[in-house]
Amino acid sequence: MHYPGTATPDRFPAEERFAEGAQYIAGRLTRGTSGRTHAVVDPASGEEVLTYELAGRADVDRAVAAARAAFPGWAGTTPGERSDALHRFAAVLADRAEDFARAESLQCGKPLKLTREFDVPGTIDNTAYFAGAARHLQGQSAGEYSGDHTSYVRREPIGVVGSIAPWNYPLQMAAWKILPAIAAGNTIVLKPAELTPLTSLLFAQAATDAGIPDGVINIVTGTGREAGEHLVGHADVAMTSFTGSTAVGKRVAEVATATVKRLHLELGGKAPFVVFDDADLEAAAHGAVAGSLINTGQDCTAATRAYVQRPLYDAFVERTAELMETVRLGDPFTAGTDLGPLISHVQRDRVAGFVDRARAYARVVTGGEAPEGELAKGAYYRPTLIADAAQDSEVVQSEIFGPVLVVLPFDTDDEGLALANDTPYGLAASAWSRDVYRANRATREIKAGCVWINDHIPIISEMPHGGYKSSGYGKDMSAYSFEEYTQIKHVMFDNTAVAAKDWHRTVFGDR
């Protein structure tokens, strides 16, 4: 492969690493058996990185069987044993951090500095967190709640988890699904997006090398229509966890309903960014650029709708546009690059379509085009600021999933908060104010799973991530995620050895 302008031509030897196949089942790489192939493409250059055989239904069956066979042994380990294995896992990930960073940058087009400083360290931290959290899967303490009986609650693993991860954060989303599931004693089959399977496969290999038993973590790389639907509907899969668009999430829920399995959905977002008139303008403008352009805007928590109180509106638009124009697009493996490409030319054209249609009813302040020259080979799109759109317009209501921020004015606090809630989504939001009472009101009234104050986008392993409304339900990360991956059993003891006889006499009389 040839990468113009890079000092590191051998970015990641994918063909060598996955020569045996791109499915990971029962502790080893194998080839898919669907009879079809798929190419992983570097979105920065348009060149193929790896061509692999897609998984079919038979591969899903093999992976589920491997996970089912591994479940009794893994569920039977103590929390301390699972914790030790996850600590070893975190150490292996740390040793291989550069491999993960390069593979993630290559398949996604993320700047290497982002994968080195955010994606990979965040994944290692998440692994270390669940290594500790695995020891804290308590039920409730015993107590006498009914006569001569003692009750307590057991928290138990569910079984085989079938998970589907998206292409925007393939490493982190794999970790968010795998780690709480296995820390709680489940086994898992994960289907990554077929565009971005590399780091999920590396993650599973690292787990095996850390001593996690074969079959506990399995990866099947196939299409959503074939491998994904079969995994969701599989009778031996006890739970499905899906991250992706709301439209596909509805289909996942429909398929999962047939087998009455537990469902965890983290779906789309359209995060509001509410700037009150007492906010620090410079901080808000910088926050808007960082929050809207993270991962080239391909983030369901990204700032997409900035509502700015009218006294600051013009200055905010001007300053945010100035900052966007300083963002450097370029080769993800070059140190000076701030923003990489979108995941594909298809996605770039989809984003461009939103912006082009918006020109009829709004003002494109900056951006709104793909770059020319060498970058035209990749799926690049310039950071784009749109002003003066109507609240009911497409760019305000629909998830664009690209480097596009829409700015609208508001007058009263009531109006700003109402506008923030006026979409079907509720994944994340932020509010900007120096007034603690205003800020506190925003945290109460904005309907979203996360509300940042005077910041936008940071997440931490100890706190939950998940949405309201059409953004789905259930939590990733934190101890709250164990609620998704465990089931509760009430256990009751008769302490007298006569209570059952008394109950029988009460119901049926003396016999």
C-alpha positions in Angstrom: 0.0 0.0 0.0 1.1 3.5 -0.7 0.3 6.4 1.6 1.5 9.8 0.3 3.1 12.1 2.8 3.4 9.7 5.7 6.6 8.9 7.6 5.2 5.5 8.5 4.3 3.5 5.4 3.7 0.2 7.4 0.8 1.5 9.4 -0.6 -1.9 10.4 0.0 -5.3 8.7 -3.6 -6.4 8.6 -3.1 -9.0 5.9 -0.4 -10.7 8.0 -2.4 -10.5 11.3 -5.6 -11.9 9.9 -4.3 -14.4 7.3 -6.2 -17.2 9.0 -9.5 -15.4 8.8 -11.6 -12.6 10.4 -13.8 -14.7 12.6 -12.7 -15.5 16.2 -14.4 -18.5 17.6 -13.4 -20.7 20.5 -10.1 -19.0 20.8 -8.8 -19.0 17.3 -9.1 -17.2 14.0 -11.1 -18.9 11.3 -12.6 -18.0 7.9 -16.2 -17.1 7.3 -18.4 -19.6 5.4 -21.0 -17.3 3.8 -19.3 -17.6 0.4 -19.0 -13.8 0.2 -16.0 -11.5 0.9 -15.8 -7.9 2.2 -13.0 -5.3 2.0 -11.8 -3.2 4.9 -10.9 0.1 3.2 -8.7 2.9 4.5 -11.1 5.9 4.4 -8.2 8.3 4.2 -6.8 6.9 0.9 -9.6 4.7 -0.5 -7.2 1.8 -0.6 -8.1 -1.7 0.5 -6.5 -2.9 3.8 -7.9 -6.4 4.0 -10.3 -8.6 2.2 -11.9 -11.3 4.3 -14.6 -14.0 4.2 -17.8 -12.8 5.8 -19.5 -14.9 8.5 -22.7 -16.7 7.6 -25.4 -18.3 9.8 -23.3 -21.4 10.3 -20.5 -19.3 11.7 -22.9 -17.6 14.1 -24.2 -21.1 15.2 -20.6 -22.2 15.9 -19.8 -19.1 17.9 -23.0 -19.3 20.0 -22.2 -23.0 20.6 -18.7 -22.1 21.7 -20.0 -19.4 24.1 -22.7 -21.8 25.4 -20.1 -24.5 26.1 -17.9 -22.0 27.9 -20.6 -20.5 30.0 -20.9 -23.0 32.9 -17.2 -22.9 33.6 -16.8 -19.2 33.3 -20.0 -18.5 35.3 -18.7 -20.9 37.9 -15.5 -18.9 38.5 -15.4 -16.6 41.5 -15.6 -12.9 41.1 -11.9 -12.8 42.3 -10.9 -15.2 39.5 -12.7 -13.1 36.9 -11.1 -10.0 38.3 -7.6 -11.4 38.1 -8.2 -12.4 34.5 -9.4 -8.9 33.6 -6.4 -7.4 35.3 -4.1 -9.5 33.2 -6.2 -8.5 30.2 -5.7 -4.8 30.9 -1.9 -5.4 31.1 -1.9 -7.2 27.7 -3.9 -4.3 26.2 -1.4 -1.8 27.6 1.5 -3.8 26.1 -0.2 -3.7 22.7 -1.5 -0.1 22.9 0.3 1.0 19.8 -1.0 -1.9 17.7 -4.5 -1.0 18.7 -4.0 2.7 18.0 -2.7 2.1 14.5 -5.3 -0.5 13.6 -8.1 1.8 14.8 -6.7 4.8 12.9 -6.3 2.7 9.7 -9.8 1.2 9.6 -11.7 4.3 10.8 -9.6 7.2 9.5 -9.2 8.6 13.0 -6.1 10.8 13.7 -3.5 8.6 15.4 -3.2 11.2 18.2 -6.9 10.6 18.9 -6.6 6.8 19.1 -3.4 7.0 21.1 -4.8 9.6 23.6 -8.5 8.7 23.8 -9.7 5.4 22.2 -7.0 3.1 23.4 -6.3 4.5 26.9 -10.1 4.7 27.5 -10.4 1.0 26.6 -7.6 0.0 28.9 -9.1 2.1 31.7 -12.5 0.5 31.1 -10.9 -3.0 31.4 -9.1 -2.1 34.6 -12.4 -0.7 36.0 -14.3 -3.9 35.3 -11.5 -5.9 36.8 -12.2 -4.2 40.1 -16.0 -4.0 39.6 -16.1 -7.8 39.1 -15.6 -8.2 42.8 -18.7 -6.2 43.7 -21.6 -8.1 42.2 -23.5 -8.3 45.4 -27.2 -9.1 45.8 -28.9 -7.8 48.9 -28.2 -8.7 52.5 -30.3 -11.4 54.1 -33.3 -10.4 56.2 -36.5 -11.6 57.7 -39.3 -9.9 55.7 -42.0 -12.5 56.1 -42.6 -14.3 59.4 -40.2 -17.1 60.0 -38.5 -16.8 56.6 -35.1 -15.4 55.6 -34.8 -13.9 52.2 -31.9 -12.8 50.1 -31.2 -11.8 46.5 -28.7 -13.5 44.2 -27.3 -11.7 41.3 -26.5 -14.2 38.5 -25.2 -14.1 34.9 -27.7 -14.4 32.1 -25.9 -16.8 29.7 -24.8 -16.2 26.2 -24.9 -12.5 25.2 -25.2 -11.6 21.5 -23.9 -8.0 20.9 -23.7 -5.8 17.8 -21.2 -2.9 17.7 -21.0 0.1 15.3 -18.2 1.3 13.1 -17.6 4.8 14.7 -15.8 3.5 17.9 -15.2 -0.2 17.1 -12.6 -0.8 19.8 -14.4 1.1 22.6 -17.8 -0.2 21.7 -16.5 -3.8 21.7 -15.0 -3.1 25.2 -18.2 -1.5 26.5 -20.2 -4.6 25.5 -17.7 -7.4 26.3 -16.3 -6.2 29.6 -19.4 -5.9 31.8 -20.8 -9.1 30.2 -17.8 -11.3 31.1 -17.1 -9.5 34.4 -20.6 -10.6 35.5 -19.9 -14.2 34.4 -21.6 -14.3 31.0 -20.0 -15.4 27.7 -20.4 -13.4 24.5 -20.6 -13.4 20.7 -19.9 -9.9 19.3 -20.6 -8.9 15.7 -18.6 -5.8 14.8 -19.5 -3.7 11.8 -18.1 -5.3 8.7 -16.3 -2.0 7.8 -14.2 -2.1 11.0 -13.5 -5.6 12.4 -9.8 -5.3 13.1 -9.6 -4.0 16.7 -12.5 -6.2 17.9 -10.5 -9.2 16.6 -7.3 -8.0 18.3 -9.3 -7.4 21.5 -10.5 -11.0 21.6 -7.0 -12.3 20.8 -5.6 -10.2 23.7 -8.2 -11.7 26.0 -7.1 -15.2 25.1 -3.5 -14.3 25.6 -4.4 -13.0 29.0 -5.8 -16.4 30.0 -9.5 -15.8 29.5 -10.8 -19.3 28.5 -11.6 -20.1 24.9 -15.3 -19.5 24.0 -15.8 -16.8 26.5 -15.3 -14.1 23.8 -16.2 -14.8 20.2 -16.2 -12.5 17.2 -18.3 -13.0 14.1 -17.8 -10.5 11.3 -20.7 -10.6 8.8 -23.5 -8.4 7.5 -26.3 -7.2 9.7 -29.0 -8.7 7.6 -27.5 -12.2 7.7 -25.1 -12.7 10.7 -26.6 -9.9 12.8 -30.3 -10.9 12.5 -29.4 -14.6 13.1 -27.4 -13.7 16.2 -30.3 -11.5 17.6 -32.9 -14.1 16.9 -30.8 -17.1 18.0 -32.7 -19.3 20.5 -29.5 -19.9 22.6 -28.7 -16.2 23.0 -30.2 -15.0 26.2 -29.6 -11.3 25.7 -28.9 -8.8 22.9 -27.0 -5.6 23.2 -27.0 -3.3 20.2 -25.4 0.1 19.5 -26.4 1.8 16.3 -29.1 3.9 14.6 -32.6 4.2 16.0 -34.0 2.7 12.8 -31.9 -0.4 13.0 -32.5 -0.6 16.7 -36.2 -0.9 16.1 -35.6 -3.9 13.8 -33.3 -5.5 16.4 -36.1 -5.1 19.0 -38.6 -6.7 16.6 -36.3 -9.7 16.0 -35.4 -10.1 19.7 -39.1 -10.1 20.7 -39.7 -13.4 19.1 -37.5 -15.2 21.6 -38.4 -12.9 24.6 -34.7 -12.1 25.3 -33.4 -9.2 27.3 -32.5 -6.2 25.2 -30.1 -3.3 25.7 -30.2 -0.5 23.1 -27.9 2.5 22.7 -29.2 4.3 19.7 -28.9 7.6 17.9 -28.5 11.1 19.3 -28.9 14.8 18.4 -27.2 16.4 21.3 -28.2 20.0 22.2 -25.5 22.5 23.2 -27.3 25.3 25.2 -25.4 28.6 25.7 -27.0 31.0 28.1 -26.2 34.7 27.8 -23.9 34.7 30.9 -21.7 31.9 29.5 -18.0 32.3 28.9 -18.1 32.9 25.1 -14.6 31.8 24.4 -15.0 28.5 26.4 -18.3 27.8 24.7 -17.0 28.4 21.2 -14.0 26.1 21.8 -16.3 23.5 23.4 -18.7 23.6 20.4 -15.9 23.0 18.0 -14.4 20.1 20.0 -17.8 18.7 20.8 -19.1 18.8 17.3 -16.0 17.6 15.4 -14.9 14.8 17.7 -14.4 11.7 15.5 -15.3 13.8 12.5 -18.8 14.3 14.0 -19.4 10.5 13.9 -20.4 10.3 17.5 -24.0 10.0 18.8 -23.1 12.2 21.7 -21.5 14.9 19.6 -22.8 18.5 19.8 -25.1 18.9 16.8 -27.6 21.7 17.8 -26.2 24.8 19.5 -28.9 27.0 21.0 -27.4 30.4 21.9 -29.2 33.1 23.8 -29.7 36.1 21.5 -27.2 38.5 23.2 -24.4 36.1 22.4 -25.7 34.6 19.2 -23.8 36.6 16.5 -20.5 36.6 18.4 -20.8 32.8 19.0 -21.4 32.2 15.3 -18.5 34.3 14.3 -16.0 32.9 16.8 -17.1 29.3 16.2 -16.6 29.7 12.5 -13.2 31.2 13.0 -12.1 28.2 15.1 -13.5 25.7 12.7 -11.5 27.3 9.9 -8.3 26.6 11.8 -9.0 22.8 12.0 -6.4 20.9 9.9 -7.6 18.0 7.8 -5.0 15.5 6.7 -3.5 12.1 6.8 -4.5 10.4 10.1 -0.9 9.2 10.6 0.6 12.7 10.3 1.2 14.5 13.6 -0.4 17.8 12.6 -3.7 16.4 11.6 -6.7 17.5 13.7 -9.5 15.9 11.6 -9.6 12.7 9.6 -12.1 11.5 7.0 -15.6 10.1 7.4 -15.8 6.4 7.4 -16.6 6.1 3.7 -17.4 8.1 0.6 -21.0 6.9 1.0 -21.2 8.6 4.4 -19.4 11.7 3.1 -22.0 12.0 0.3 -24.8 11.5 2.8 -23.5 14.4 5.0 -23.0 16.6 2.0 -26.6 15.9 1.0 -27.9 17.3 4.3 -25.7 20.4 3.9 -26.6 21.0 0.3 -30.4 20.8 1.0 -30.0 23.2 3.9 -28.7 25.9 1.6 -32.3 26.5 0.6 -33.5 27.4 4.0 -30.4 28.3 6.2 -27.0 29.9 6.0 -23.8 27.9 5.6 -21.3 30.0 7.5 -18.2 28.0 6.8 -17.3 24.6 5.3 -20.0 22.8 3.4 -17.7 21.1 0.9 -15.2 18.3 0.4 -11.5 19.3 0.0 -9.7 19.1 -3.3 -6.3 17.8 -4.2 -4.7 14.8 -2.5 -7.4 14.6 0.2 -10.1 14.2 -2.4 -9.1 10.5 -2.6 -10.4 10.0 0.9 -13.8 10.6 2.5 -13.0 14.0 3.8 -15.5 16.8 4.5 -14.7 20.3 5.8 -16.0 21.3 9.3 -19.3 23.0 8.6 -21.3 25.6 10.6 -24.9 26.2 9.6 -26.9 29.2 11.1 -30.5 30.4 11.1 -32.2 27.1 10.3 -35.7 26.5 11.6 -36.3 24.2 14.5 -38.4 21.8 12.4 -35.9 21.6 9.6 -34.1 18.5 8.6 -30.6 19.5 9.8 -32.0 20.2 13.3 -34.2 17.2 13.7 -32.2 14.4 11.9 -28.9 12.8 12.9 -26.4 13.9 10.3 -23.4 12.0 11.8 -20.7 14.2 10.3 -18.7 17.4 11.1 -21.7 19.7 11.0 -23.0 22.0 13.8 -26.3 23.9 13.5 -26.7 27.1 15.5 -30.1 28.6 16.4 -30.9 31.6 18.7 -33.3 31.7 21.6 -34.6 34.5 23.8 -35.8 33.1 27.2 -34.4 30.3 29.4 -37.8 28.5 29.1 -37.5 28.7 25.3 -33.9 27.4 25.2 -34.6 24.4 27.3 -37.8 23.6 25.4 -35.9 23.7 22.1 -33.2 21.4 23.6 -35.8 18.8 24.3 -37.6 19.2 20.9 -36.3 16.1 19.1 -37.0 12.4 19.5 -33.5 11.8 20.9 -32.2 12.0 24.4 -28.6 10.6 24.6 -26.5 13.6 25.7 -26.6 17.4 26.1 -24.6 20.3 27.5 -25.4 23.6 29.0 -23.1 26.6 29.4 -23.6 29.2 32.1 -21.7 30.8 35.1 -24.9 30.8 37.1 -25.2 27.7 39.3 -29.0 28.0 39.4 -29.4 28.1 35.6 -27.0 25.2 35.2 -28.8 23.1 37.8 -32.1 23.8 36.2 -30.7 22.6 32.9 -29.6 19.3 34.4 -33.1 18.8 35.7 -35.1 19.7 32.7 -33.0 18.5 29.7 -34.2 15.0 28.9 -31.0 13.1 28.2 -28.9 10.4 29.7 -25.9 12.7 30.2 -25.9 16.4 30.7 -22.5 18.2 30.8 -22.1 21.7 32.3 -19.5 23.9 30.7 -18.1 21.0 28.8 -19.2 18.5 26.1 -18.0 15.0 25.4 -15.8 13.6 28.2 -16.8 10.2 29.7 -15.4 8.1 32.5 -15.5 4.4 33.3 -17.1 4.9 36.7 -20.2 6.7 35.4 -23.0 5.3 33.2 -23.7 6.0 29.5 -27.1 5.5 27.9 -30.1 7.4 26.6 -33.7 8.5 27.0 -36.5 8.5 24.5 -35.6 7.2 21.0 -31.9 7.1 22.0 -32.6 3.7 23.6 -32.5 2.2 27.1 -29.9 0.5 29.4 -26.5 1.6 30.5 -22.9 1.0 29.3 -19.9 1.4 31.6 -20.0 1.8 35.4 -21.6 -0.5 37.9 -25.0 0.4 36.4 -24.2 -1.8 33.4 -24.3 -4.9 35.6 -28.0 -4.3 35.8 -28.1 -5.1 32.0 -25.9 -8.3 32.2 -27.3 -10.0 35.4 -30.6 -11.3 36.5 -32.0 -11.3 40.0 -33.2 -14.3 41.9 -35.1 -14.2 45.2 -34.1 -17.0 47.6 -36.3 -17.7 50.7 -35.6 -20.1 53.6 -38.1 -21.5 56.0 -36.3 -21.2 59.3 -38.7 -23.3 61.4 -39.3 -26.4 59.2 -43.0 -26.0 59.9 -44.0 -22.9 57.9 -44.9 -24.9 54.8 -47.2 -27.0 56.9 -48.8 -23.9 58.3 -49.2 -22.4 54.8 -50.8 -25.6 53.6 -53.2 -25.6 56.6 -54.1 -22.0 55.8 -54.9 -22.7 52.2 -56.4 -26.2 52.3 -57.4 -26.6 55.9 -56.4 -29.6 58.1 -55.8 -32.8 56.1 
